Amino acid sequence: MMIYQRVPLAPLTTFRLGGEAEFFCEPCSKEELKEVLHLSRQNQWRVVILGGGSNILFADGLIRGLVVSMRAFQGIEEEGEWVWVGAGVSMETLNDWAIRRGRSGLEWSGGLPGTVGGATYMNARAYQHEMSEIVKAVRVVDFSGKEFLLTGEKIHYRYKYSLFMEHEDWVIVEIALGLGVASSEEIRQRTEACRKDRESKGQYAYPSAGCAFKNDYSRNLPAGKVIDEVGLKGFRIGGAEVYEKHANFIINKGGATAEDVIRLLEKIEEEVYTKTGVRLEREVKIVR
Ligand SMILES: Cc1cc2nc3c(=O)[nH]c(=O)nc-3n(C[C@H](O)[C@H](O)[C@H](O)COP(=O)(O)OP(=O)(O)OC[C@H]3O[C@@H](n4cnc5c(N)ncnc54)[C@H](O)[C@@H]3O)c2cc1C
């Protein structure tokens, strides 16, 4: 497996922002992954795991260490009621597969960017459903090369939280999903309805990483509503803008730098806190 140097990261993220990875690789198997993790330990490289890059913002300039893309972990296999999916399979590919095979339970993720590994890490959610409902088990390789299986309840899922967030040295390599059975046509219609709804809301019109902040459901405080109420819709720093159509989206309006986005995130946090006392919690992961 090749390890590349100075690889531009912007094309690998949906924000289309960020500098270069000092080192970069794309392992195709657990063996290759373990090999590269071993090399990183020997060289004392920091390791950053990258899925579809749809919830991550790399800073401008050089990103020290090794960025490991999981995109080559492909494969979808049925095993009774469970379906084993490689961490690098995109949600779009999985949705297309589910439609063809008549496997239901994923329709809510129609149009969700990113990989199944990233969604499992983030506990991605949409249309009142979330990954925790279907994740049955996760195969993990840790940075020391040890492999283990975590069952669903051990992941301690809650709103936009998983145990993986406490263990940055765990790599999700494969996920077992519990899916039902339905007619392909019904699944297609439901999946497509979600994707179309996102499209109609302008979610794909500009590069972004989706919602920048978590919603506070315990206090019924959607972050977008709070940001809108303090008058920040359309507010801009450099090429980064609070989206007119959805105040919880920061968009790259063209020519933005990662620094513009970071400064805009800070401005929103400060303004919201000063005016309302609410402390927003970031959803997008920043890697410097
Ligand atoms: C237009 C748009 C709409 C969106 N809508 C939604 C939405 O409705 N709901 C929602 O929840 N999110 C949404 N998002 C955010 C994003 O798509 C999801 O969070 C997605 O699940 C992230 O997956 P990813 O593969 O892109 O992860 P990445 O962005 O690559 O990574 C995110 C985090 O997961 C970690 N990670 C990724 N893969 C692995 C792995 N295999 N092992 C260990 N760690 C890993 C990374 O290190 C990083 O910390 C949206 C984004 C966009 C651009």
The ligand as a MOL file (V3000), in Angstrom:
LIG
                    3D

  0  0  0     0  0            999 V3000
M  V30 BEGIN CTAB
M  V30 COUNTS 53 58 0 0 0
M  V30 BEGIN ATOM
M  V30 1 C -25.6300 18.4740 2.8380 0
M  V30 2 C -25.3900 17.7360 4.1280 0
M  V30 3 C -26.4680 17.2790 4.8660 0
M  V30 4 C -26.2470 16.5660 6.0610 0
M  V30 5 N -27.3320 16.1400 6.7580 0
M  V30 6 C -27.1580 15.4370 7.8940 0
M  V30 7 C -28.2700 14.9160 8.6170 0
M  V30 8 O -29.4230 15.0790 8.2470 0
M  V30 9 N -28.0210 14.2180 9.7620 0
M  V30 10 C -26.7650 13.9890 10.2090 0
M  V30 11 O -26.6080 13.3210 11.2460 0
M  V30 12 N -25.6930 14.4670 9.5510 0
M  V30 13 C -25.8380 15.1740 8.4080 0
M  V30 14 N -24.7510 15.6490 7.7170 0
M  V30 15 C -23.3930 15.4290 8.2590 0
M  V30 16 C -22.7260 14.1500 7.7420 0
M  V30 17 O -23.1860 13.8170 6.4560 0
M  V30 18 C -22.9510 12.9370 8.6450 0
M  V30 19 O -22.5540 13.2000 9.9650 0
M  V30 20 C -22.1990 11.7040 8.1230 0
M  V30 21 O -22.7170 10.5700 8.7830 0
M  V30 22 C -20.6820 11.7690 8.3230 0
M  V30 23 O -20.1090 10.6540 7.6410 0
M  V30 24 P -18.6850 10.7580 6.9090 0
M  V30 25 O -18.3510 9.4100 6.3890 0
M  V30 26 O -18.6850 11.8470 5.9110 0
M  V30 27 O -17.7380 11.1100 8.1270 0
M  V30 28 P -16.4570 12.0740 8.1650 0
M  V30 29 O -16.8840 13.4880 7.9520 0
M  V30 30 O -15.4140 11.5610 7.2460 0
M  V30 31 O -15.9880 11.8760 9.6650 0
M  V30 32 C -16.7950 12.3210 10.7410 0
M  V30 33 C -16.1820 11.7820 12.0510 0
M  V30 34 O -16.2910 10.3610 12.0550 0
M  V30 35 C -15.0070 9.7590 12.1810 0
M  V30 36 N -15.0150 8.5650 11.3230 0
M  V30 37 C -15.4360 8.4760 10.0330 0
M  V30 38 N -15.3220 7.1900 9.5910 0
M  V30 39 C -14.8080 6.4860 10.6260 0
M  V30 40 C -14.4400 5.1110 10.8020 0
M  V30 41 N -14.5880 4.2180 9.8120 0
M  V30 42 N -13.9220 4.7290 11.9990 0
M  V30 43 C -13.7710 5.6180 13.0150 0
M  V30 44 N -14.0980 6.9190 12.9100 0
M  V30 45 C -14.6110 7.3500 11.7340 0
M  V30 46 C -14.0080 10.8200 11.7020 0
M  V30 47 O -12.7320 10.6410 12.2710 0
M  V30 48 C -14.6880 12.0970 12.1830 0
M  V30 49 O -14.4130 12.3260 13.5410 0
M  V30 50 C -24.9310 16.3410 6.5180 0
M  V30 51 C -23.8490 16.8060 5.7490 0
M  V30 52 C -24.0690 17.4920 4.5680 0
M  V30 53 C -22.8870 17.9470 3.7530 0
M  V30 END ATOM
M  V30 BEGIN BOND
M  V30 1 1 1 2
M  V30 2 1 2 3
M  V30 3 2 2 52
M  V30 4 2 3 4
M  V30 5 1 4 5
M  V30 6 1 4 50
M  V30 7 2 5 6
M  V30 8 1 6 7
M  V30 9 1 6 13
M  V30 10 2 7 8
M  V30 11 1 7 9
M  V30 12 1 9 10
M  V30 13 2 10 11
M  V30 14 1 10 12
M  V30 15 2 12 13
M  V30 16 1 13 14
M  V30 17 1 14 15
M  V30 18 1 14 50
M  V30 19 1 15 16
M  V30 20 1 16 17
M  V30 21 1 16 18
M  V30 22 1 18 19
M  V30 23 1 18 20
M  V30 24 1 20 21
M  V30 25 1 20 22
M  V30 26 1 22 23
M  V30 27 1 23 24
M  V30 28 2 24 25
M  V30 29 1 24 26
M  V30 30 1 24 27
M  V30 31 1 27 28
M  V30 32 2 28 29
M  V30 33 1 28 30
M  V30 34 1 28 31
M  V30 35 1 31 32
M  V30 36 1 32 33
M  V30 37 1 33 34
M  V30 38 1 33 48
M  V30 39 1 34 35
M  V30 40 1 35 36
M  V30 41 1 35 46
M  V30 42 1 36 37
M  V30 43 1 36 45
M  V30 44 2 37 38
M  V30 45 1 38 39
M  V30 46 1 39 40
M  V30 47 2 39 45
M  V30 48 1 40 41
M  V30 49 2 40 42
M  V30 50 1 42 43
M  V30 51 2 43 44
M  V30 52 1 44 45
M  V30 53 1 46 47
M  V30 54 1 46 48
M  V30 55 1 48 49
M  V30 56 2 50 51
M  V30 57 1 51 52
M  V30 58 1 52 53
M  V30 END BOND
M  V30 END CTAB
M  END
